Amino acid sequence: MKRKFYCPKCDATLNPNVKIVLAVVSGDTRGLILLSPQPGNYQVFLPEELVLEEGKKLDFYCPACQACLNSTVDENLAQVAYRSEGGGGGRVDFSRIAGEHATYFVSQDEIRSFGENAETYGTRNFFGSGEGE
Ligand SMILES: [Zn+2]
């Protein structure tokens, strides 16, 4: 099923082609990162000047409006929104820690978690901090 990922602030599509494009800042270096839209696939593409140190917290921004994508659920998570082709959608929270694999697809009535570190934030209140709907 195809999913469209978009910025929760400006609505820009973040996966105009296949990969999800985000701006990322690691220490003093900023750049663009490509993420797989496939839940549980942690393959990333980075420019060579951007070296990710395991365990380091990254800052993610919308490449269109520069809004900070930090999650409201936990300071170690970032979030984007998604819509599914057949209708429905929600948001995706994912870990900002390099090398930590934890992703949560949060829709109106369920949370699906992915990644071998998913338990780390599994007990956070994903429903309590939405934007109303
Ligand atoms: Zn934006």
Backbone and ligand atoms as CSV (ligand in chain L), in Angstrom:
chain,resi,resn,atom,element,x,y,z
A,1,MET,N,N,0.843,-1.196,0.000
A,1,MET,CA,C,0.000,0.000,0.000
A,1,MET,C,C,0.879,1.247,0.000
A,2,LYS,N,N,0.518,2.192,-0.816
A,2,LYS,CA,C,1.303,3.410,-0.897
A,2,LYS,C,C,0.918,4.386,0.202
A,3,ARG,N,N,1.920,5.002,0.750
A,3,ARG,CA,C,1.679,6.010,1.776
A,3,ARG,C,C,2.346,7.299,1.364
A,4,LYS,N,N,1.650,8.377,1.676
A,4,LYS,CA,C,2.245,9.686,1.455
A,4,LYS,C,C,2.619,10.255,2.816
A,5,PHE,N,N,3.874,10.642,2.927
A,5,PHE,CA,C,4.319,11.262,4.175
A,5,PHE,C,C,4.376,12.761,3.956
A,6,TYR,N,N,3.955,13.505,4.947
A,6,TYR,CA,C,3.975,14.953,4.780
A,6,TYR,C,C,4.297,15.666,6.087
A,7,CYS,N,N,4.648,16.929,5.943
A,7,CYS,CA,C,5.016,17.745,7.097
A,7,CYS,C,C,3.762,18.126,7.871
A,8,PRO,N,N,3.761,17.898,9.188
A,8,PRO,CA,C,2.572,18.258,9.973
A,8,PRO,C,C,2.349,19.765,10.056
A,9,LYS,N,N,3.377,20.559,9.734
A,9,LYS,CA,C,3.240,22.012,9.845
A,9,LYS,C,C,2.805,22.653,8.526
A,10,CYS,N,N,3.482,22.323,7.416
A,10,CYS,CA,C,3.195,23.019,6.157
A,10,CYS,C,C,2.551,22.117,5.110
A,11,ASP,N,N,2.393,20.817,5.428
A,11,ASP,CA,C,1.708,19.913,4.523
A,11,ASP,C,C,2.525,19.508,3.288
A,12,ALA,N,N,3.781,19.898,3.217
A,12,ALA,CA,C,4.606,19.517,2.068
A,12,ALA,C,C,4.789,18.002,2.041
A,13,THR,N,N,4.724,17.430,0.855
A,13,THR,CA,C,4.973,16.008,0.707
A,13,THR,C,C,6.456,15.726,0.951
A,14,LEU,N,N,6.745,14.768,1.806
A,14,LEU,CA,C,8.131,14.461,2.161
A,14,LEU,C,C,8.689,13.291,1.369
A,15,ASN,N,N,7.824,12.551,0.674
A,15,ASN,CA,C,8.305,11.484,-0.216
A,15,ASN,C,C,7.771,11.707,-1.625
A,16,PRO,N,N,8.265,12.752,-2.302
A,16,PRO,CA,C,7.808,13.042,-3.663
A,16,PRO,C,C,8.104,11.906,-4.625
A,17,ASN,N,N,9.160,11.141,-4.336
A,17,ASN,CA,C,9.427,9.959,-5.131
A,17,ASN,C,C,9.241,8.761,-4.211
A,18,VAL,N,N,10.260,7.990,-3.974
A,18,VAL,CA,C,10.109,6.820,-3.113
A,18,VAL,C,C,10.539,7.128,-1.688
A,19,LYS,N,N,11.741,7.665,-1.552
A,19,LYS,CA,C,12.299,7.883,-0.224
A,19,LYS,C,C,11.697,9.112,0.450
A,20,ILE,N,N,11.752,9.095,1.773
A,20,ILE,CA,C,11.339,10.253,2.563
A,20,ILE,C,C,12.549,11.169,2.722
A,21,VAL,N,N,12.393,12.433,2.373
A,21,VAL,CA,C,13.491,13.402,2.450
A,21,VAL,C,C,13.289,14.277,3.680
A,22,LEU,N,N,14.283,14.319,4.547
A,22,LEU,CA,C,14.219,15.203,5.707
A,22,LEU,C,C,15.527,15.975,5.821
A,23,ALA,N,N,15.452,17.174,6.367
A,23,ALA,CA,C,16.669,17.896,6.718
A,23,ALA,C,C,17.084,17.414,8.095
A,24,VAL,N,N,18.380,17.232,8.274
A,24,VAL,CA,C,18.858,16.713,9.555
A,24,VAL,C,C,20.079,17.511,9.991
A,25,VAL,N,N,20.189,17.699,11.292
A,25,VAL,CA,C,21.352,18.366,11.853
A,25,VAL,C,C,21.988,17.434,12.867
A,26,SER,N,N,23.288,17.204,12.669
A,26,SER,CA,C,24.056,16.378,13.595
A,26,SER,C,C,25.258,17.200,14.033
A,27,GLY,N,N,25.230,17.677,15.249
A,27,GLY,CA,C,26.301,18.554,15.720
A,27,GLY,C,C,26.316,19.825,14.894
A,28,ASP,N,N,27.434,20.095,14.220
A,28,ASP,CA,C,27.569,21.308,13.408
A,28,ASP,C,C,27.227,21.088,11.945
A,29,THR,N,N,26.907,19.868,11.595
A,29,THR,CA,C,26.694,19.549,10.189
A,29,THR,C,C,25.216,19.415,9.887
A,30,ARG,N,N,24.793,20.068,8.823
A,30,ARG,CA,C,23.417,19.858,8.392
A,30,ARG,C,C,23.388,19.309,6.980
A,31,GLY,N,N,22.319,18.603,6.664
A,31,GLY,CA,C,22.233,18.005,5.352
A,31,GLY,C,C,20.866,17.384,5.149
A,32,LEU,N,N,20.734,16.659,4.065
A,32,LEU,CA,C,19.483,15.987,3.769
A,32,LEU,C,C,19.688,14.493,3.944
A,33,ILE,N,N,18.695,13.855,4.502
A,33,ILE,CA,C,18.757,12.422,4.737
A,33,ILE,C,C,17.581,11.787,3.994
A,34,LEU,N,N,17.823,10.626,3.413
A,34,LEU,CA,C,16.749,9.888,2.762
A,34,LEU,C,C,16.440,8.658,3.605
A,35,LEU,N,N,15.170,8.503,3.919
A,35,LEU,CA,C,14.735,7.370,4.732
A,35,LEU,C,C,13.798,6.490,3.920
A,36,SER,N,N,13.787,5.228,4.252
A,36,SER,CA,C,12.858,4.331,3.584
A,36,SER,C,C,11.438,4.555,4.092
A,37,PRO,N,N,10.443,4.543,3.191
A,37,PRO,CA,C,9.056,4.676,3.624
A,37,PRO,C,C,8.505,3.368,4.193
A,38,GLN,N,N,9.314,2.331,4.102
A,38,GLN,CA,C,8.883,1.009,4.544
A,38,GLN,C,C,9.081,0.870,6.047
A,39,PRO,N,N,8.022,0.620,6.815
A,39,PRO,CA,C,8.185,0.478,8.258
A,39,PRO,C,C,9.189,-0.627,8.584
A,40,GLY,N,N,10.115,-0.344,9.461
A,40,GLY,CA,C,11.073,-1.361,9.870
A,40,GLY,C,C,12.310,-1.436,9.003
A,41,ASN,N,N,12.336,-0.667,7.915
A,41,ASN,CA,C,13.526,-0.621,7.065
A,41,ASN,C,C,14.339,0.606,7.476
A,42,TYR,N,N,15.522,0.380,8.051
A,42,TYR,CA,C,16.314,1.488,8.586
A,42,TYR,C,C,17.495,1.866,7.702
A,43,GLN,N,N,17.420,1.482,6.453
A,43,GLN,CA,C,18.450,1.903,5.511
A,43,GLN,C,C,18.329,3.421,5.308
A,44,VAL,N,N,19.426,4.140,5.445
A,44,VAL,CA,C,19.405,5.580,5.213
A,44,VAL,C,C,20.456,5.962,4.186
A,45,PHE,N,N,20.189,7.051,3.481
A,45,PHE,CA,C,21.149,7.601,2.535
A,45,PHE,C,C,21.530,8.994,3.001
A,46,LEU,N,N,22.835,9.232,3.070
A,46,LEU,CA,C,23.351,10.486,3.608
A,46,LEU,C,C,24.439,11.028,2.710
A,47,PRO,N,N,24.598,12.357,2.684
A,47,PRO,CA,C,25.782,12.901,2.015
A,47,PRO,C,C,27.004,12.515,2.846
A,48,GLU,N,N,28.162,12.428,2.201
A,48,GLU,CA,C,29.314,11.869,2.917
A,48,GLU,C,C,29.812,12.745,4.060
A,49,GLU,N,N,29.499,14.067,4.022
A,49,GLU,CA,C,29.972,14.923,5.122
A,49,GLU,C,C,29.157,14.718,6.400
A,50,LEU,N,N,28.066,14.030,6.265
A,50,LEU,CA,C,27.201,13.803,7.421
A,50,LEU,C,C,27.463,12.393,7.955
A,51,VAL,N,N,28.218,12.341,9.033
A,51,VAL,CA,C,28.550,11.044,9.613
A,51,VAL,C,C,27.727,10.860,10.881
A,52,LEU,N,N,26.978,9.795,10.934
A,52,LEU,CA,C,26.137,9.561,12.105
A,52,LEU,C,C,26.879,8.724,13.131
A,53,GLU,N,N,27.011,9.284,14.311
A,53,GLU,CA,C,27.630,8.551,15.407
A,53,GLU,C,C,26.543,7.795,16.131
A,54,GLU,N,N,26.746,6.525,16.329
A,54,GLU,CA,C,25.778,5.715,17.062
A,54,GLU,C,C,25.455,6.369,18.408
A,55,GLY,N,N,24.197,6.446,18.732
A,55,GLY,CA,C,23.811,6.967,20.037
A,55,GLY,C,C,23.662,8.473,20.102
A,56,LYS,N,N,24.013,9.161,19.028
A,56,LYS,CA,C,23.913,10.612,19.017
A,56,LYS,C,C,22.509,11.054,18.621
A,57,LYS,N,N,21.997,12.083,19.310
A,57,LYS,CA,C,20.649,12.548,19.002
A,57,LYS,C,C,20.685,13.530,17.835
A,58,LEU,N,N,19.796,13.321,16.882
A,58,LEU,CA,C,19.747,14.154,15.684
A,58,LEU,C,C,18.542,15.083,15.750
A,59,ASP,N,N,18.649,16.203,15.053
A,59,ASP,CA,C,17.506,17.099,14.918
A,59,ASP,C,C,16.979,16.985,13.501
A,60,PHE,N,N,15.692,16.724,13.380
A,60,PHE,CA,C,15.070,16.607,12.059
A,60,PHE,C,C,14.200,17.824,11.786
A,61,TYR,N,N,14.272,18.303,10.545
A,61,TYR,CA,C,13.484,19.460,10.127
A,61,TYR,C,C,12.804,19.169,8.803
A,62,CYS,N,N,11.685,19.872,8.572
A,62,CYS,CA,C,11.019,19.774,7.278
A,62,CYS,C,C,11.905,20.468,6.241
A,63,PRO,N,N,12.183,19.804,5.110
A,63,PRO,CA,C,13.029,20.434,4.093
A,63,PRO,C,C,12.316,21.575,3.356
A,64,ALA,N,N,10.991,21.653,3.491
A,64,ALA,CA,C,10.249,22.703,2.800
A,64,ALA,C,C,10.090,23.952,3.660
A,65,CYS,N,N,9.671,23.791,4.912
A,65,CYS,CA,C,9.393,24.971,5.747
A,65,CYS,C,C,10.357,25.104,6.918
A,66,GLN,N,N,11.265,24.159,7.090
A,66,GLN,CA,C,12.273,24.185,8.166
A,66,GLN,C,C,11.684,24.010,9.558
A,67,ALA,N,N,10.428,23.606,9.651
A,67,ALA,CA,C,9.850,23.378,10.985
A,67,ALA,C,C,10.582,22.233,11.667
A,68,CYS,N,N,10.783,22.383,12.956
A,68,CYS,CA,C,11.397,21.312,13.742
A,68,CYS,C,C,10.381,20.178,13.868
A,69,LEU,N,N,10.834,18.976,13.642
A,69,LEU,CA,C,9.921,17.837,13.643
A,69,LEU,C,C,9.987,17.030,14.945
A,70,ASN,N,N,10.474,17.647,16.000
A,70,ASN,CA,C,10.505,16.940,17.277
A,70,ASN,C,C,9.107,16.499,17.676
A,71,SER,N,N,9.022,15.314,18.228
A,71,SER,CA,C,7.737,14.756,18.635
A,71,SER,C,C,7.249,15.386,19.928
A,72,THR,N,N,5.937,15.413,20.077
A,72,THR,CA,C,5.344,15.883,21.320
A,72,THR,C,C,5.287,14.767,22.359
A,73,VAL,N,N,5.584,13.544,21.925
A,73,VAL,CA,C,5.439,12.376,22.797
A,73,VAL,C,C,6.665,12.175,23.683
A,74,ASP,N,N,7.835,12.315,23.089
A,74,ASP,CA,C,9.076,12.086,23.835
A,74,ASP,C,C,10.173,12.894,23.162
A,75,GLU,N,N,11.058,13.451,23.961
A,75,GLU,CA,C,12.092,14.308,23.367
A,75,GLU,C,C,13.082,13.522,22.503
A,76,ASN,N,N,13.105,12.229,22.641
A,76,ASN,CA,C,13.989,11.417,21.796
A,76,ASN,C,C,13.328,10.973,20.499
A,77,LEU,N,N,12.102,11.440,20.248
A,77,LEU,CA,C,11.400,11.047,19.027
A,77,LEU,C,C,11.152,12.261,18.144
A,78,ALA,N,N,11.051,11.984,16.837
A,78,ALA,CA,C,10.624,12.997,15.877
A,78,ALA,C,C,9.334,12.489,15.248
A,79,GLN,N,N,8.591,13.371,14.610
A,79,GLN,CA,C,7.363,12.881,13.992
A,79,GLN,C,C,7.038,13.576,12.675
A,80,VAL,N,N,6.436,12.797,11.774
A,80,VAL,CA,C,5.880,13.313,10.537
A,80,VAL,C,C,4.460,12.753,10.416
A,81,ALA,N,N,3.699,13.274,9.480
A,81,ALA,CA,C,2.340,12.790,9.285
A,81,ALA,C,C,2.298,11.895,8.053
A,82,TYR,N,N,1.274,11.051,7.959
A,82,TYR,CA,C,1.130,10.219,6.763
A,82,TYR,C,C,-0.335,10.037,6.402
A,83,ARG,N,N,-0.547,9.769,5.141
A,83,ARG,CA,C,-1.869,9.398,4.649
A,83,ARG,C,C,-1.712,8.141,3.815
A,84,SER,N,N,-2.626,7.218,3.971
A,84,SER,CA,C,-2.593,5.996,3.175
A,84,SER,C,C,-3.432,6.184,1.939
A,85,GLU,N,N,-3.076,5.447,0.907
A,85,GLU,CA,C,-3.765,5.587,-0.373
A,85,GLU,C,C,-5.258,5.288,-0.255
A,86,GLY,N,N,-5.607,4.267,0.499
A,86,GLY,CA,C,-7.011,3.884,0.628
A,86,GLY,C,C,-7.779,4.707,1.644
A,87,GLY,N,N,-7.231,5.842,2.063
A,87,GLY,CA,C,-7.864,6.650,3.101
A,87,GLY,C,C,-7.250,6.321,4.444
A,88,GLY,N,N,-7.496,7.164,5.397
A,88,GLY,CA,C,-6.895,6.968,6.710
A,88,GLY,C,C,-5.494,7.513,6.752
A,89,GLY,N,N,-4.990,7.631,7.934
A,89,GLY,CA,C,-3.644,8.165,8.097
A,89,GLY,C,C,-3.405,8.446,9.553
A,90,GLY,N,N,-2.368,9.160,9.808
A,90,GLY,CA,C,-2.026,9.460,11.184
A,90,GLY,C,C,-0.658,10.071,11.205
A,91,ARG,N,N,0.137,9.650,12.163
A,91,ARG,CA,C,1.486,10.185,12.191
A,91,ARG,C,C,2.474,9.076,12.517
A,92,VAL,N,N,3.707,9.345,12.231
A,92,VAL,CA,C,4.774,8.403,12.508
A,92,VAL,C,C,5.736,9.062,13.479
A,93,ASP,N,N,5.962,8.408,14.587
A,93,ASP,CA,C,6.992,8.849,15.521
A,93,ASP,C,C,8.187,7.924,15.344
A,94,PHE,N,N,9.368,8.482,15.277
A,94,PHE,CA,C,10.548,7.636,15.125
A,94,PHE,C,C,11.707,8.201,15.940
A,95,SER,N,N,12.625,7.333,16.287
A,95,SER,CA,C,13.717,7.719,17.177
A,95,SER,C,C,14.661,8.708,16.521
A,96,ARG,N,N,15.085,9.705,17.305
A,96,ARG,CA,C,16.083,10.683,16.839
A,96,ARG,C,C,17.503,10.217,17.135
A,97,ILE,N,N,17.627,9.101,17.821
A,97,ILE,CA,C,18.952,8.616,18.208
A,97,ILE,C,C,19.528,7.779,17.065
A,98,ALA,N,N,20.701,8.157,16.588
A,98,ALA,CA,C,21.331,7.411,15.494
A,98,ALA,C,C,21.566,5.966,15.937
A,99,GLY,N,N,21.124,5.037,15.125
A,99,GLY,CA,C,21.328,3.630,15.422
A,99,GLY,C,C,20.235,3.007,16.269
A,100,GLU,N,N,19.337,3.834,16.806
A,100,GLU,CA,C,18.228,3.282,17.588
A,100,GLU,C,C,17.033,3.080,16.652
A,101,HIS,N,N,16.541,1.864,16.602
A,101,HIS,CA,C,15.484,1.517,15.661
A,101,HIS,C,C,14.144,1.389,16.369
A,102,ALA,N,N,13.406,2.473,16.365
A,102,ALA,CA,C,12.089,2.480,16.998
A,102,ALA,C,C,11.180,3.400,16.201
A,103,THR,N,N,10.094,2.847,15.683
A,103,THR,CA,C,9.171,3.593,14.830
A,103,THR,C,C,7.742,3.232,15.226
A,104,TYR,N,N,6.876,4.230,15.264
A,104,TYR,CA,C,5.493,3.999,15.676
A,104,TYR,C,C,4.555,4.658,14.682
A,105,PHE,N,N,3.721,3.851,14.065
A,105,PHE,CA,C,2.671,4.392,13.204
A,105,PHE,C,C,1.427,4.551,14.072
A,106,VAL,N,N,1.018,5.787,14.277
A,106,VAL,CA,C,-0.089,6.063,15.180
A,106,VAL,C,C,-1.280,6.541,14.361
A,107,SER,N,N,-2.332,5.731,14.302
A,107,SER,CA,C,-3.556,6.161,13.624
A,107,SER,C,C,-4.613,6.378,14.691
A,108,GLN,N,N,-5.830,6.647,14.277
A,108,GLN,CA,C,-6.864,7.000,15.226
A,108,GLN,C,C,-7.071,5.933,16.305
A,109,ASP,N,N,-7.010,4.691,15.920
A,109,ASP,CA,C,-7.344,3.659,16.900
A,109,ASP,C,C,-6.248,2.633,17.173
A,110,GLU,N,N,-5.095,2.797,16.561
A,110,GLU,CA,C,-4.064,1.812,16.884
A,110,GLU,C,C,-2.665,2.383,16.739
A,111,ILE,N,N,-1.748,1.699,17.407
A,111,ILE,CA,C,-0.324,2.014,17.269
A,111,ILE,C,C,0.348,0.756,16.767
A,112,ARG,N,N,1.084,0.875,15.693
A,112,ARG,CA,C,1.884,-0.261,15.241
A,112,ARG,C,C,3.347,0.129,15.389
A,113,SER,N,N,4.092,-0.697,16.083
A,113,SER,CA,C,5.485,-0.350,16.326
A,113,SER,C,C,6.413,-1.248,15.532
A,114,PHE,N,N,7.554,-0.699,15.173
A,114,PHE,CA,C,8.545,-1.392,14.353
A,114,PHE,C,C,9.940,-1.115,14.909
A,115,GLY,N,N,10.842,-2.033,14.621
A,115,GLY,CA,C,12.239,-1.844,15.009
A,115,GLY,C,C,12.577,-2.590,16.286
A,116,GLU,N,N,13.841,-3.017,16.377
A,116,GLU,CA,C,14.205,-3.854,17.535
A,116,GLU,C,C,14.282,-3.063,18.834
A,117,ASN,N,N,14.230,-1.736,18.779
A,117,ASN,CA,C,14.231,-0.936,20.006
A,117,ASN,C,C,12.851,-0.355,20.311
A,118,ALA,N,N,11.827,-0.896,19.674
A,118,ALA,CA,C,10.474,-0.335,19.797
A,118,ALA,C,C,9.986,-0.310,21.246
A,119,GLU,N,N,10.445,-1.240,22.053
A,119,GLU,CA,C,9.990,-1.290,23.448
A,119,GLU,C,C,10.416,-0.055,24.240
A,120,THR,N,N,11.491,0.585,23.812
A,120,THR,CA,C,12.045,1.723,24.548
A,120,THR,C,C,10.991,2.799,24.812
A,121,TYR,N,N,10.151,3.077,23.824
A,121,TYR,CA,C,9.148,4.132,23.980
A,121,TYR,C,C,7.731,3.566,23.924
A,122,GLY,N,N,7.627,2.248,23.998
A,122,GLY,CA,C,6.337,1.579,23.820
A,122,GLY,C,C,5.264,1.981,24.805
A,123,THR,N,N,5.683,2.483,25.971
A,123,THR,CA,C,4.671,2.817,26.982
A,123,THR,C,C,4.335,4.307,26.988
A,124,ARG,N,N,4.886,5.074,26.058
A,124,ARG,CA,C,4.567,6.508,26.003
A,124,ARG,C,C,3.107,6.695,25.599
A,125,ASN,N,N,2.562,7.818,25.976
A,125,ASN,CA,C,1.168,8.103,25.656
A,125,ASN,C,C,1.058,8.740,24.271
A,126,PHE,N,N,0.956,7.896,23.260
A,126,PHE,CA,C,0.909,8.393,21.887
A,126,PHE,C,C,-0.427,9.045,21.545
A,127,PHE,N,N,-1.477,8.667,22.271
A,127,PHE,CA,C,-2.787,9.207,21.925
A,127,PHE,C,C,-3.084,10.534,22.639
A,128,GLY,N,N,-2.410,10.762,23.751
A,128,GLY,CA,C,-2.742,11.921,24.577
A,128,GLY,C,C,-2.231,13.238,24.055
A,129,SER,N,N,-1.360,13.190,23.047
A,129,SER,CA,C,-0.699,14.426,22.656
A,129,SER,C,C,-0.939,14.791,21.202
A,130,GLY,N,N,-1.997,14.306,20.638
A,130,GLY,CA,C,-2.301,14.598,19.231
A,130,GLY,C,C,-2.758,16.019,19.041
A,131,GLU,N,N,-3.151,16.345,17.819
A,131,GLU,CA,C,-3.574,17.713,17.563
A,131,GLU,C,C,-5.082,17.841,17.544
A,132,GLY,N,N,-5.757,17.085,18.383
A,132,GLY,CA,C,-7.197,17.263,18.502
A,132,GLY,C,C,-8.009,16.173,17.841
A,133,GLU,N,N,-7.663,15.794,16.656
A,133,GLU,CA,C,-8.464,14.784,15.960
A,133,GLU,C,C,-7.926,13.388,16.220
L,1,ZN,ZN,ZN,7.025,21.818,6.527
